Amino acid sequence: MIVIFLVIGIIALVVGILLMVAPKLLLRAGEVLNRVFSTEDVFFSRRLMWGILLSAAGIYLIYMFIRFY
């Protein structure tokens, strides 16, 4: 169960960083994986906010994993 939270944290961190740094790469990946990841205009219009929130959540989950194990 703990490993699942670590994996979610890492994924959130990577997606958050991609939203802030390379949103076109994430858009292109969304086009390729059209049914897996929804790339809505609203989501990308606020990409910096979502990127910061996802990165913070990822860092927090990784920190909690390292702190307790």
MDAnalysis code that builds the backbone (N, CA, C; Angstrom):
import MDAnalysis as mda
import numpy as np

u = mda.Universe.empty(207, n_residues=69, atom_resindex=np.repeat(np.arange(69), 3), trajectory=True)
u.add_TopologyAttr("name", ["N", "CA", "C"] * 69)
u.add_TopologyAttr("resid", np.arange(1, 70))
u.add_TopologyAttr("resname", ["MET", "ILE", "VAL", "ILE", "PHE", "LEU", "VAL", "ILE", "GLY", "ILE", "ILE", "ALA", "LEU", "VAL", "VAL", "GLY", "ILE", "LEU", "LEU", "MET", "VAL", "ALA", "PRO", "LYS", "LEU", "LEU", "LEU", "ARG", "ALA", "GLY", "GLU", "VAL", "LEU", "ASN", "ARG", "VAL", "PHE", "SER", "THR", "GLU", "ASP", "VAL", "PHE", "PHE", "SER", "ARG", "ARG", "LEU", "MET", "TRP", "GLY", "ILE", "LEU", "LEU", "SER", "ALA", "ALA", "GLY", "ILE", "TYR", "LEU", "ILE", "TYR", "MET", "PHE", "ILE", "ARG", "PHE", "TYR"])
u.atoms.positions = np.array([
    [0.821, -1.196, 0.000],
    [0.000, 0.000, 0.000],
    [0.865, 1.261, 0.000],
    [1.943, 1.227, 0.779],
    [2.843, 2.379, 0.859],
    [3.500, 2.623, -0.498],
    [3.859, 1.557, -1.182],
    [4.527, 1.694, -2.478],
    [3.586, 2.353, -3.485],
    [2.304, 2.077, -3.367],
    [1.331, 2.692, -4.270],
    [1.343, 4.209, -4.105],
    [1.401, 4.683, -2.843],
    [1.458, 6.122, -2.607],
    [2.753, 6.717, -3.147],
    [3.852, 5.983, -3.043],
    [5.117, 6.462, -3.591],
    [5.027, 6.588, -5.108],
    [4.455, 5.601, -5.760],
    [4.307, 5.637, -7.218],
    [3.391, 6.793, -7.629],
    [2.288, 6.978, -6.908],
    [1.386, 8.098, -7.204],
    [2.109, 9.425, -7.022],
    [2.923, 9.523, -5.971],
    [3.689, 10.741, -5.732],
    [4.674, 11.030, -6.844],
    [5.362, 10.004, -7.309],
    [6.330, 10.181, -8.397],
    [5.620, 10.590, -9.683],
    [4.497, 9.942, -9.980],
    [3.737, 10.291, -11.185],
    [3.224, 11.723, -11.099],
    [2.700, 12.111, -9.938],
    [2.207, 13.481, -9.767],
    [3.337, 14.488, -9.934],
    [4.507, 14.171, -9.402],
    [5.654, 15.066, -9.528],
    [6.076, 15.218, -10.986],
    [6.152, 14.113, -11.710],
    [6.566, 14.157, -13.119],
    [5.547, 14.925, -13.958],
    [4.260, 14.644, -13.767],
    [3.230, 15.345, -14.536],
    [3.220, 16.828, -14.183],
    [3.397, 17.152, -12.911],
    [3.442, 18.553, -12.500],
    [4.597, 19.298, -13.129],
    [5.760, 18.676, -13.152],
    [6.926, 19.311, -13.772],
    [6.718, 19.460, -15.274],
    [6.160, 18.428, -15.914],
    [5.894, 18.524, -17.349],
    [4.886, 19.626, -17.660],
    [3.885, 19.799, -16.806],
    [2.908, 20.869, -17.032],
    [3.560, 22.237, -16.984],
    [4.525, 22.404, -16.099],
    [5.171, 23.711, -15.968],
    [6.245, 23.932, -17.022],
    [6.989, 22.890, -17.367],
    [8.166, 23.043, -18.218],
    [7.881, 22.728, -19.686],
    [7.197, 21.628, -19.950],
    [6.992, 21.185, -21.333],
    [5.539, 20.768, -21.565],
    [4.611, 21.720, -21.572],
    [3.207, 21.343, -21.748],
    [2.905, 20.747, -23.123],
    [3.675, 21.135, -24.134],
    [3.435, 20.586, -25.471],
    [3.763, 19.094, -25.523],
    [4.772, 18.676, -24.769],
    [5.102, 17.253, -24.697],
    [3.952, 16.477, -24.072],
    [3.353, 17.034, -23.032],
    [2.222, 16.384, -22.380],
    [0.997, 16.369, -23.292],
    [0.811, 17.431, -24.055],
    [-0.284, 17.469, -25.032],
    [-0.096, 16.412, -26.106],
    [1.138, 16.293, -26.597],
    [1.425, 15.295, -27.627],
    [1.216, 13.885, -27.092],
    [1.643, 13.651, -25.854],
    [1.422, 12.342, -25.241],
    [-0.069, 12.085, -25.065],
    [-0.828, 13.132, -24.743],
    [-2.273, 12.997, -24.607],
    [-2.947, 12.657, -25.923],
    [-2.422, 13.202, -27.011],
    [-2.978, 12.878, -28.326],
    [-2.702, 11.426, -28.690],
    [-1.516, 10.948, -28.340],
    [-1.175, 9.555, -28.634],
    [-2.005, 8.614, -27.765],
    [-2.125, 8.946, -26.499],
    [-2.881, 8.122, -25.554],
    [-4.251, 8.751, -25.302],
    [-4.954, 9.035, -26.352],
    [-6.173, 9.830, -26.298],
    [-7.177, 9.343, -25.259],
    [-7.319, 8.077, -25.079],
    [-8.320, 7.564, -24.157],
    [-7.796, 7.449, -22.730],
    [-6.500, 7.482, -22.544],
    [-5.929, 7.318, -21.213],
    [-5.857, 8.647, -20.474],
    [-5.437, 9.698, -21.125],
    [-5.231, 11.000, -20.472],
    [-6.017, 12.059, -21.227],
    [-6.972, 12.649, -20.565],
    [-7.801, 13.673, -21.193],
    [-7.082, 15.018, -21.158],
    [-6.902, 15.615, -22.312],
    [-6.212, 16.904, -22.383],
    [-7.228, 17.987, -22.695],
    [-7.901, 18.459, -21.671],
    [-8.927, 19.480, -21.848],
    [-8.296, 20.866, -21.862],
    [-8.952, 21.781, -22.545],
    [-8.461, 23.160, -22.631],
    [-8.435, 23.841, -21.272],
    [-9.412, 23.552, -20.436],
    [-9.462, 24.179, -19.107],
    [-8.249, 23.764, -18.284],
    [-7.879, 22.507, -18.387],
    [-6.738, 21.987, -17.637],
    [-5.454, 22.680, -18.073],
    [-5.285, 22.843, -19.372],
    [-4.057, 23.443, -19.873],
    [-4.065, 24.967, -19.802],
    [-5.229, 25.562, -19.666],
    [-5.250, 27.016, -19.518],
    [-4.725, 27.436, -18.144],
    [-4.805, 26.540, -17.197],
    [-4.273, 26.800, -15.850],
    [-3.146, 25.826, -15.535],
    [-2.288, 25.595, -16.490],
    [-1.248, 24.579, -16.355],
    [-0.253, 24.890, -15.253],
    [0.090, 26.146, -15.027],
    [1.050, 26.479, -13.972],
    [0.489, 26.162, -12.591],
    [-0.775, 26.508, -12.372],
    [-1.396, 26.218, -11.085],
    [-1.440, 24.714, -10.840],
    [-1.905, 23.963, -11.834],
    [-1.979, 22.510, -11.689],
    [-0.591, 21.896, -11.575],
    [0.358, 22.435, -12.310],
    [1.725, 21.927, -12.225],
    [2.314, 22.112, -10.844],
    [2.101, 23.286, -10.259],
    [2.612, 23.547, -8.911],
    [1.912, 22.653, -7.894],
    [0.583, 22.527, -8.001],
    [-0.157, 21.687, -7.057],
    [0.245, 20.218, -7.163],
    [0.367, 19.711, -8.391],
    [0.763, 18.311, -8.563],
    [2.194, 18.073, -8.096],
    [3.077, 19.009, -8.371],
    [4.461, 18.868, -7.914],
    [4.527, 18.882, -6.390],
    [3.782, 19.784, -5.767],
    [3.765, 19.843, -4.303],
    [3.197, 18.560, -3.709],
    [2.138, 18.043, -4.306],
    [1.561, 16.788, -3.817],
    [2.544, 15.638, -3.989],
    [3.226, 15.599, -5.118],
    [4.214, 14.550, -5.347],
    [5.370, 14.625, -4.373],
    [5.878, 15.831, -4.142],
    [6.981, 16.005, -3.194],
    [6.529, 15.610, -1.793],
    [5.300, 15.988, -1.412],
    [4.785, 15.644, -0.085],
    [4.668, 14.131, 0.083],
    [4.132, 13.446, -0.919],
    [3.986, 11.994, -0.824],
    [5.341, 11.304, -0.756],
    [6.300, 11.764, -1.544],
    [7.643, 11.179, -1.502],
    [8.295, 11.467, -0.161],
    [8.135, 12.692, 0.368],
    [8.683, 13.054, 1.679],
    [8.095, 12.171, 2.776],
    [6.786, 11.959, 2.741],
    [6.153, 11.118, 3.758],
    [6.656, 9.684, 3.665],
    [6.888, 9.200, 2.448],
    [7.411, 7.847, 2.287],
    [8.807, 7.746, 2.887],
    [9.669, 8.714, 2.575],
    [11.047, 8.691, 3.083],
    [11.061, 8.874, 4.595],
    [10.191, 9.710, 5.115],
    [10.164, 10.002, 6.549],
    [9.807, 8.773, 7.376],
    [8.875, 7.967, 6.888],
    [8.416, 6.823, 7.670],
    [9.131, 5.531, 7.326],
    [9.914, 5.502, 6.239],
    [10.622, 4.262, 5.889],
    [12.030, 4.527, 5.570],
])
